[in-house]
């Protein structure tokens, strides 16, 4: 019976999260730029007997995010949760990256989450309840060579999530951050465009269903941060205690991703 907004819901993690929420009885407002794909996801969700709102949205546009909230409330009622999942990546070195790619990633991956939170937070605070789940990345915990623009957006999202959590603590609004590693969706292949031939061997992908389960768990039983799978989770703790050694390890990993060394 809860009403949840999911951005980036047309494919990948967002699509699977929407289906998982629908299976658990949540009504969902599906947001992304591609309307035909959203309609297909909505048809799947409705098979679980829930209500769905399809709202084509460009999260990089502030007004589009406010329109999303108004449409979702009009079709579903008062909103209970927000999953900020919309994002994309263009992997390249700092020296050769296009500035417009940096700007576009920041506008979608980071400012898109900010726009959606600012559109929904007043209602959450008025009702003294609500759940916000931001989908970050292990690239928001550790920087990888060749992914600087993308990592910057996810580091920004992690800092935003931490500050937001402190602002709403004790006011009925829960804030969580999910940081998945490489996920078995077209996302990584689209982003790296052959620049990281070692990725398929070193970056073992986890199924999107596992990330979706973590998102749903964060809504049902909020926690500040969830890193998955286990190896990145352990490495994030190692980095906090031994940063110099951790950076040495990651330089080797980044080099192997780019060169495809064995």
C-alpha positions as CSV (number, residue, x, y, z in Angstrom):
1,X,0.0,0.0,0.0
2,X,3.0,2.4,0.1
3,X,3.5,4.8,-2.8
4,X,7.1,4.8,-4.0
5,X,8.7,6.9,-6.7
6,X,11.6,5.3,-8.7
7,X,13.8,7.2,-11.1
8,X,15.7,5.5,-13.8
9,X,12.9,2.9,-13.8
10,X,12.9,2.0,-17.5
11,X,15.7,-0.6,-17.3
12,X,18.4,-2.2,-15.2
13,X,18.4,-1.8,-11.5
14,X,15.4,0.6,-11.5
15,X,13.2,-1.8,-13.5
16,X,14.0,-4.7,-11.2
17,X,13.5,-2.6,-8.1
18,X,10.1,-1.5,-9.4
19,X,9.1,-5.1,-10.0
20,X,10.3,-6.2,-6.5
21,X,8.4,-3.3,-4.8
22,X,5.3,-4.2,-6.8
23,X,5.6,-7.9,-5.7
24,X,5.7,-6.6,-2.1
25,X,2.5,-4.6,-2.6
26,X,3.8,-1.1,-3.2
27,X,2.3,1.2,-5.7
28,X,5.0,2.7,-7.9
29,X,5.5,5.9,-9.9
30,X,8.0,5.1,-12.6
31,X,10.2,7.9,-13.9
32,X,12.7,7.9,-16.8
33,X,13.1,9.7,-20.1
34,X,12.0,6.7,-22.2
35,X,8.2,6.5,-22.0
36,X,7.7,3.2,-24.1
37,X,10.0,1.3,-21.8
38,X,8.3,2.8,-18.7
39,X,4.9,1.6,-20.0
40,X,6.3,-1.9,-20.4
41,X,7.6,-1.9,-16.9
42,X,4.3,-0.6,-15.6
43,X,2.4,-3.4,-17.3
44,X,4.7,-5.9,-15.6
45,X,4.2,-4.3,-12.2
46,X,0.4,-4.2,-12.5
47,X,0.4,-8.0,-12.8
48,X,1.1,-7.9,-9.0
49,X,-2.2,-6.1,-8.5
50,X,-0.7,-2.7,-7.7
51,X,-1.3,0.8,-9.1
52,X,1.4,2.4,-11.4
53,X,2.0,5.9,-12.6
54,X,4.1,6.4,-15.7
55,X,5.8,9.8,-15.6
56,X,8.4,10.6,-18.3
57,X,11.0,12.6,-16.5
58,X,14.4,14.2,-17.1
59,X,15.8,14.4,-13.6
60,X,18.5,16.9,-14.7
61,X,15.7,19.4,-15.1
62,X,14.4,20.8,-11.8
63,X,10.9,21.5,-13.0
64,X,10.6,18.1,-14.5
65,X,11.2,16.6,-11.0
66,X,8.6,18.8,-9.4
67,X,6.2,17.8,-12.1
68,X,7.0,14.1,-11.4
69,X,6.0,14.6,-7.7
70,X,2.8,16.3,-8.6
71,X,1.8,13.6,-11.1
72,X,2.7,10.8,-8.8
73,X,0.7,12.3,-5.9
74,X,-2.3,13.0,-8.2
75,X,-2.3,9.4,-9.4
76,X,-1.3,7.5,-6.3
77,X,-1.9,9.7,-3.3
78,X,0.6,10.8,-0.6
79,X,4.1,9.6,-1.3
80,X,6.0,7.4,1.1
81,X,9.3,6.8,-0.6
82,X,11.8,7.9,-3.2
83,X,14.4,5.7,-4.9
84,X,17.0,8.0,-6.7
85,X,18.4,5.5,-9.2
86,X,18.7,7.5,-12.4
87,X,22.2,7.8,-13.7
88,X,24.7,7.1,-16.5
89,X,28.4,7.1,-17.1
90,X,31.0,7.9,-19.7
91,X,34.3,6.5,-18.8
92,X,37.5,8.3,-20.0
93,X,40.7,9.7,-18.7
94,X,40.8,13.2,-17.2
95,X,43.2,14.4,-20.0
96,X,40.9,13.3,-22.8
97,X,37.4,13.5,-21.3
98,X,34.9,16.0,-22.8
99,X,33.8,18.7,-20.3
100,X,30.2,18.3,-21.5
101,X,30.3,14.7,-20.4
102,X,31.4,15.7,-16.9
103,X,28.6,18.3,-16.8
104,X,25.9,15.9,-18.1
105,X,26.8,13.2,-15.6
106,X,26.8,15.6,-12.7
107,X,23.5,17.1,-13.8
108,X,21.9,13.6,-13.9
109,X,23.6,11.5,-11.3
110,X,24.0,14.1,-8.6
111,X,21.7,17.1,-9.3
112,X,18.9,14.7,-10.4
113,X,18.9,13.2,-6.9
114,X,19.0,16.7,-5.4
115,X,16.1,17.9,-7.5
116,X,13.9,14.9,-6.6
117,X,14.7,15.2,-2.9
118,X,13.9,18.9,-2.8
119,X,10.6,18.2,-4.6
120,X,9.5,15.4,-2.2
121,X,11.1,16.3,1.1
122,X,8.6,19.1,2.2
123,X,5.8,16.5,2.0
124,X,7.8,13.9,3.9
125,X,8.6,16.4,6.7
126,X,5.0,17.7,6.9
127,X,3.7,14.1,7.3
128,X,6.7,13.2,9.5
129,X,7.4,10.0,7.5
130,X,9.2,9.0,4.4
131,X,12.0,7.0,3.0
132,X,14.8,8.2,0.7
133,X,17.1,5.6,-0.9
134,X,20.0,7.0,-3.0
135,X,21.7,4.5,-5.3
136,X,25.4,5.3,-5.3
137,X,28.3,3.1,-6.3
138,X,31.5,1.6,-5.1
139,X,32.9,4.4,-7.4
140,X,31.5,6.8,-4.9
141,X,33.8,5.3,-2.2
142,X,37.0,4.7,-4.2
143,X,38.2,6.6,-7.2
144,X,39.1,4.5,-10.3
145,X,41.4,5.7,-13.1
146,X,39.4,6.3,-16.2
147,X,36.2,6.9,-14.3
148,X,36.9,10.3,-12.7
149,X,33.8,12.1,-14.0
150,X,31.5,9.3,-12.9
151,X,33.2,8.8,-9.5
152,X,32.9,12.5,-8.8
153,X,29.1,12.3,-9.2
154,X,28.9,9.4,-6.9
155,X,31.2,10.9,-4.3
156,X,29.0,14.0,-4.4
157,X,25.9,11.8,-3.9
158,X,27.5,10.1,-0.9
159,X,28.3,13.4,0.8
160,X,24.8,14.7,0.0
161,X,23.2,11.6,1.5
162,X,25.3,11.9,4.7
163,X,24.4,15.6,5.2
164,X,20.7,15.0,4.3
165,X,20.5,12.2,6.8
166,X,21.8,14.4,9.6
167,X,19.4,17.2,8.7
168,X,16.3,15.0,8.9
169,X,17.4,12.8,11.8
170,X,14.6,12.5,14.3
171,X,12.0,14.1,12.0
172,X,10.5,10.8,10.7
173,X,12.4,10.7,7.4
174,X,14.9,7.9,6.8
175,X,17.8,8.2,4.4
176,X,19.9,5.4,3.0
177,X,22.7,4.9,0.5
178,X,23.2,1.8,-1.6
179,X,26.6,1.3,-3.1
180,X,26.7,-1.6,-5.6
181,X,29.7,-2.8,-7.5
182,X,29.5,-3.7,-11.2
183,X,26.0,-4.9,-11.9
184,X,24.9,-7.3,-14.7
185,X,23.1,-4.7,-16.8
186,X,24.2,-2.9,-20.0
187,X,25.3,0.1,-17.9
188,X,29.0,-0.7,-17.6
189,X,29.5,-1.9,-21.2
190,X,27.8,1.3,-22.5
191,X,30.0,3.4,-20.3
192,X,33.4,1.9,-20.9
193,X,33.1,1.5,-24.7
194,X,36.0,-0.8,-25.0
195,X,38.4,1.3,-22.9
196,X,38.7,-1.3,-20.2
197,X,39.3,-4.7,-21.7
198,X,40.2,-6.2,-18.4
199,X,36.8,-5.3,-16.8
200,X,35.0,-8.5,-17.8
201,X,37.6,-10.6,-16.0
202,X,38.3,-8.4,-12.9
203,X,34.9,-6.7,-12.3
204,X,32.6,-9.7,-11.6
205,X,29.1,-8.4,-12.0
206,X,26.3,-9.0,-9.5
207,X,22.7,-9.6,-10.6
208,X,20.4,-6.5,-10.5
209,X,18.0,-8.5,-8.3
210,X,20.6,-8.4,-5.5
211,X,20.8,-4.6,-5.7
212,X,17.0,-4.3,-5.9
213,X,16.7,-6.5,-2.8
214,X,19.1,-4.1,-1.0
215,X,17.0,-1.1,-2.1
216,X,13.8,-2.7,-0.8
217,X,15.5,-3.7,2.5
218,X,16.6,-0.1,3.0
219,X,13.0,1.1,2.6
220,X,11.7,-1.6,5.0
221,X,14.5,-1.4,7.5
222,X,16.5,1.8,6.9
223,X,20.3,1.8,7.4
224,X,22.8,4.5,6.5
225,X,24.9,2.7,4.0
226,X,25.0,-0.7,2.2
227,X,28.0,-1.7,0.1
228,X,27.7,-4.9,-2.0
229,X,29.0,-7.4,-2.8
230,X,31.2,-8.5,0.1
231,X,34.7,-7.7,-1.3
232,X,34.0,-4.0,-2.0
233,X,32.3,-3.8,1.4
234,X,35.4,-5.1,3.1
235,X,37.7,-3.0,1.0
236,X,35.7,0.2,1.9
237,X,36.4,-0.5,5.6
238,X,40.1,-1.3,4.8
239,X,40.4,2.0,3.0
240,X,39.2,3.9,6.0
241,X,41.9,2.4,8.2
242,X,44.8,2.0,5.7
243,X,44.2,4.6,3.0
244,X,47.7,4.7,1.5
245,X,47.8,0.9,1.1
246,X,44.2,0.9,-0.3
247,X,45.1,3.5,-2.9
248,X,48.1,1.4,-4.0
249,X,45.9,-1.6,-4.4
250,X,43.3,0.5,-6.4
251,X,46.0,1.9,-8.7
252,X,46.9,-1.7,-9.6
253,X,43.3,-2.6,-10.2
254,X,42.6,0.4,-12.3
255,X,45.7,-0.2,-14.4
256,X,44.6,-3.8,-15.0
257,X,41.1,-2.7,-16.0
258,X,42.4,-0.4,-18.6
259,X,45.2,-2.6,-20.0
260,X,43.6,-5.9,-19.6
261,X,46.6,-7.4,-17.9
262,X,46.5,-11.0,-16.6
